[in-house]
Amino acid sequence: MGSFATALSGLNAAQSMLQTISNNLANMNTDGYKDQTLTFGDIYAQATQTNGAGDPLQTGNGVKVSGTDSNFSEGNLSATGIASNMALSGNGYFITQGIAGLPSYTRSGDFTTNSSGYITTPGGELVMGYPAANGVVNTSAALQGINVSNGLTSPPVASTTVGITANLDSSTAVGGTATASSVTVYDSLGTPHTLTVSYTKTAANTWSYSVSIPSTDISGGTGTSTVVGSGTLNFNSDGSMDTSTSTVGAISIPTLADGAKSPLALTGPFGTTTTPTITQTDLASATSATSTDGYASGTLSSYAIQPNGTVDGTFSSGQTIALGQVAVANFANNQGLSNVGNNAYQATNASGQAVVGVPGTGGNGTVVGGSVEQSNVNIASEFSNLIVAQQSYGANAKSITTLQQLSQAALAMIQ
C-alpha cells in the first residue's frame, strides 16, 4: 500500500503544478499579477536499518509541495491615459487600506475614484499617501486617502509683483502718448483688478508713465480712475532702458472696496535693473506680454501624477497645486508576503514590516501616471511547464496502474 501512497503523492504534486499553471494562464491579463511556480521536496522515512557498511537504508515515500515562489520581476507598462491609473517602475508596492483597516500592498495600479473623489482600487480600498495643505506635502504625517474631487477649490493668492513687456515708439513726438498697457492683478480675496499703465513722451529718450485703477475698486474713490503709481523711463541710444536714471515708482493700491487686505503693494512693472522688459525702438508702441504672481480662487479641472508620486491638481484659475503624494512600501523579503487575492498582499513575519517612503527615494521605484503594469506571465514558459506537468501526471498514473496489476497478481496467487 505504501507504493500506492508514493505514486499518489506524485499525482497530487502534478495536479498542484497544473493548478498553478492554470492560475497563471488565467491571470495573463490581470494587471500587476506576478507569475507563480511551485517548489517540490522529496519525502523520506526515517532510516531504522543500515547495510553492512553502516550506511542507512532509506526508501523514498513520494513528493510534497514545499513552497510557492512568485516572480516579482516588473511587467510591461501600458499607457491607459486614465489620470487615476498608476504603475511603479522599479521596486515597491502601492499601499491601500485593506480589510478591517489593515494595510494591503499591490502592484496593480488600475485605480479609479469613488463618489467622494478619493482614489481607490476597483474594490473600493483607498490608495494611501501623504496629505498636502495649501499645496505643501507633509511626508511626516500619517498616511491617508488622496482626494481629487472636482469640487476641490484652490485658495486665492494676492499679487505681489506685476510685469509688463512693451516697446515705446521712438518716433513719437514730445508730448505724444503710446498705447496704454493693461494688466490684471488679484487681491487677497481673489478679486481681479485691472491696472492701466499710460505713457507720455516728455523729451528725447524720456517718457513718464502712470498706473491707474478704476475708482470703483477702492473705498472713497472719486472720478473714473485713481493713479496708484508713477515714474520716469529713460532710454539709452540703443533703445534699452537706462536703469541708473529711470525712476520706477512702487504701485500701492489703497483700501479696497471689497474688504480685501489693503494696501495691495506691487513691485515692478518693468523687470529688474539687470533685465528690464521695456524698450524704445523705431517700432510701433505695443505691449507684448503681462504677468502677475496672483490668482483668483479656482475649481479643480484636472490632475496628473508625477514620477515622485505627487498628485498635481490644475485649477480653473491656472494654479497647479499638490493635492497629496502617493506613498510606496518595500519589504526585506518579498517572497514572505501573503497573497490575499484581488492583486493584493499583506505583510507577515517572514516578509518583515513595510518600509514606507516617497517614490524615487531609498531604492523605491518611480510612479508612471496614466499607466498600469501588466502581468509578467510568459505564455511560452507556461505551455512548456504544462507539458512537463502533463507528463508527470501520466507517469504517476501509469505507476498506479502497474501497482494495481501487481496487487491483483499477488491476490490471484493466494486464491
Stockholm file with secondary structure:
# STOCKHOLM 1.0

chainA/1-415         MGSFATALSGLNAAQSMLQTISNNLANMNTDGYKDQTLTFGDIYAQATQTNGAGDPLQTGNGVKVSGTDSNFSEGNLSATGIASNMALSGNGYFITQGIAGLPSYTRSGDFTTNSSGYITTPGGELVMGYPAANGVVNTSAALQGINVSNGLTSPPVASTTVGITANLDSSTAVGGTATASSVTVYDSLGTPHTLTVSYTKTAANTWSYSVSIPSTDISGGTGTSTVVGSGTLNFNSDGSMDTSTSTVGAISIPTLADGAKSPLALTGPFGTTTTPTITQTDLASATSATSTDGYASGTLSSYAIQPNGTVDGTFSSGQTIALGQVAVANFANNQGLSNVGNNAYQATNASGQAVVGVPGTGGNGTVVGGSVEQSNVNIASEFSNLIVAQQSYGANAKSITTLQQLSQAALAMIQ
#=GR chainA/1-415 SS CHHHHHHHHHHHHHHHHHHHHHHHHHTTTSTTCCCEEEEEEEEECCCCCBCTTSCBCCCEEEEEEEEEEECCCCCCEEECCCTTCEEEESSCEEEEECGGGCEEEESCCCCEECTTSBEECTTSCBBEEEEEETTEECTTSCCEECBCCTTCEECCBCCCBEEEEEEEETTCCTTCEEEEEEEEEECTTCCEEEEEEEEEEEETTEEEEEEEEEGGGBTTCCSSEEEEEEEEEEBCTTSBBCTTTCEECCEEECSBTTCCSSCEEEBCSSBCSSSBCEEEESSCCEEEEEEESCBCCEEEEEEEECTTSEEEEEETTSCEEEEEEECEEECSCGGGCEEEETTEEECCTTTCCCEEECTTSTTCCEEEETEEECCCCCHHHHHHHHHHHHHHHHHHHHHHHHHHHHHHHHHHHHC
#=GC SS_cons         CHHHHHHHHHHHHHHHHHHHHHHHHHTTTSTTCCCEEEEEEEEECCCCCBCTTSCBCCCEEEEEEEEEEECCCCCCEEECCCTTCEEEESSCEEEEECGGGCEEEESCCCCEECTTSBEECTTSCBBEEEEEETTEECTTSCCEECBCCTTCEECCBCCCBEEEEEEEETTCCTTCEEEEEEEEEECTTCCEEEEEEEEEEEETTEEEEEEEEEGGGBTTCCSSEEEEEEEEEEBCTTSBBCTTTCEECCEEECSBTTCCSSCEEEBCSSBCSSSBCEEEESSCCEEEEEEESCBCCEEEEEEEECTTSEEEEEETTSCEEEEEEECEEECSCGGGCEEEETTEEECCTTTCCCEEECTTSTTCCEEEETEEECCCCCHHHHHHHHHHHHHHHHHHHHHHHHHHHHHHHHHHHHC
//
